[in-house]
Amino acid sequence: MLFTDFDEDVWKNQEKLLAFFLKKTCIGTDEVGRGCLAGPVVAASVFLPFGSAFFLRDSKKLSIKKREMVSKTILSTKPFVGIAFVHPIMIDRINILNATKLAMKISIRRCLENAKKVLIHRDTILCVDGNFKVPEINSIQQISIIQGDDKIASISAASVLAKVTRDAYMKSMIRFFPGYGFEQNKGYGTPLHIREIKKNGLTPFHRKSFCSGILDDSH
């Protein structure tokens, strides 16, 4: 990673980054749901309007109520956004890392398409949360930033929108897969969720590659 001069102000960090790389605009991308036993991995990519400045932080550090308030604030600025889902069947087929990269790639392309009338690629930098580059995104420069959702404003915004989007989706799935507590656990491996898997087995909404050990323990 080339850029290391971070402080607690995600907006100042983003301005420093743009100055360092001689860029004018920034797209941030992040994902949620990587460690879940059920449900999709969801990625968001966000290009915030010029002059934006409001409270942002890594979505994991916000309460549900605060996260939803921040999401509404982000959307009120009319950002250019791309959202992508990669579902369990694909996660099992290509593994979670590749599924994460695929979700990010699709979300980035959607964001770029939505912002094509105002975005100049050579003046834009793509900031990826993590320690990897997103494949097949070659039209703009990209850098990876570990824990970037707590350091760069656009990544923080992507983190919040991805989390709120995925949480709402998981809640909607309880009508099809009741009893697993998705409205509470969002697909993560809580004790209740694991007990229900052992009792009732897997649904098509579960990631089989993540749950094989749980089923083995139930016999």
Residue pairs with C-beta under 8 A, 6 or more apart in sequence:
1 143
1 144
1 145
1 146
2 20
2 143
3 16
3 17
3 20
3 21
3 143
3 145
5 13
5 16
5 20
6 13
6 151
7 13
10 56
10 57
10 150
10 151
10 152
10 153
10 156
11 53
11 56
11 153
13 151
13 152
13 153
14 26
14 152
14 153
14 154
17 23
17 26
17 125
17 127
17 152
18 24
18 25
18 26
18 125
21 125
21 141
21 143
23 123
23 124
23 125
23 141
24 120
24 123
24 124
25 47
25 50
25 119
25 120
25 123
25 124
25 125
26 47
26 48
26 124
26 125
26 126
26 127
26 152
26 153
26 154
27 45
27 46
27 47
27 108
27 111
27 112
27 115
27 124
27 125
27 126
27 127
27 140
27 154
28 45
28 46
28 126
28 127
28 129
28 148
28 152
28 153
28 154
28 155
28 156
28 157
28 158
29 43
29 44
29 45
29 46
29 104
29 107
29 108
29 111
29 126
29 127
29 128
29 129
29 134
29 155
29 158
30 43
30 44
30 129
30 148
30 149
30 155
30 158
30 159
30 162
31 41
31 42
31 43
31 44
31 100
31 103
31 104
31 129
31 162
32 41
32 42
32 59
32 159
32 162
32 163
32 166
33 39
33 40
33 41
33 42
33 166
33 186
33 187
34 41
34 96
34 100
35 188
36 186
36 187
36 188
36 189
36 207
36 210
37 187
37 188
37 189
37 193
37 194
37 197
37 206
37 207
37 210
37 211
37 214
38 88
38 177
38 180
38 182
38 187
38 193
38 203
38 205
38 206
38 207
39 88
39 166
39 169
39 170
39 173
39 182
39 186
39 187
39 205
40 85
40 86
40 87
40 88
40 91
40 103
40 166
40 169
41 85
41 86
41 91
41 96
41 99
41 100
41 103
42 83
42 84
42 85
42 103
42 162
42 165
42 166
42 169
43 83
43 84
43 86
43 100
43 103
43 104
43 106
43 107
43 158
43 162
44 81
44 82
44 83
44 107
44 158
44 159
44 161
44 162
44 165
45 81
45 82
45 104
45 107
45 108
45 110
45 111
45 158
46 74
46 79
46 80
46 81
46 111
46 154
46 157
46 158
46 161
47 79
47 80
47 81
47 111
47 115
47 119
47 124
47 154
48 74
48 77
48 79
48 153
48 154
48 157
49 77
49 78
49 79
52 77
52 79
52 153
54 70
54 73
54 74
54 77
55 70
55 73
56 70
56 74
56 153
56 156
56 157
56 160
57 70
57 150
57 156
58 147
58 149
58 150
58 156
58 159
59 67
59 149
59 156
59 159
59 160
59 162
59 163
59 164
60 149
60 159
60 163
61 150
62 70
62 160
64 167
67 160
67 163
67 164
68 164
70 160
71 160
71 161
71 164
74 157
74 160
74 161
75 161
79 157
80 111
80 114
80 115
80 118
80 119
81 110
81 111
81 114
81 161
82 106
82 107
82 108
82 109
82 110
82 111
82 112
82 113
82 114
83 107
83 110
83 161
83 162
83 165
84 102
84 103
84 104
84 105
84 106
84 107
84 110
85 103
85 169
86 99
86 100
86 102
86 103
86 106
88 204
88 205
88 206
88 207
88 208
89 204
90 99
90 102
91 99
91 207
91 209
92 207
92 208
92 209
94 102
95 209
96 207
96 210
97 132
100 130
101 132
101 134
101 135
104 128
104 134
105 134
105 135
105 136
105 137
108 126
108 134
108 137
109 137
112 119
112 121
112 139
112 140
121 139
121 140
122 140
124 140
124 141
125 140
125 141
125 142
125 143
126 134
126 137
126 140
126 141
126 142
126 143
127 142
127 143
127 145
127 148
127 152
127 154
127 155
128 134
128 142
128 143
128 144
128 145
128 148
128 155
129 144
129 145
129 146
129 147
129 148
129 149
129 155
129 158
129 159
130 144
130 145
130 146
130 148
131 144
131 146
132 144
133 142
133 144
134 142
145 151
145 152
145 155
148 155
149 155
149 156
149 158
149 159
150 156
166 186
167 186
170 182
170 183
170 186
170 187
171 182
171 183
173 182
173 205
174 180
174 182
174 183
176 205
177 203
177 205
179 196
179 200
180 193
180 196
180 197
180 200
180 203
181 190
181 192
181 193
181 196
184 190
184 192
185 192
185 193
187 193
189 214
194 214
197 206
197 211
197 214
197 215
197 218
198 214
198 215
198 217
198 218
201 215
202 208
202 211
202 215
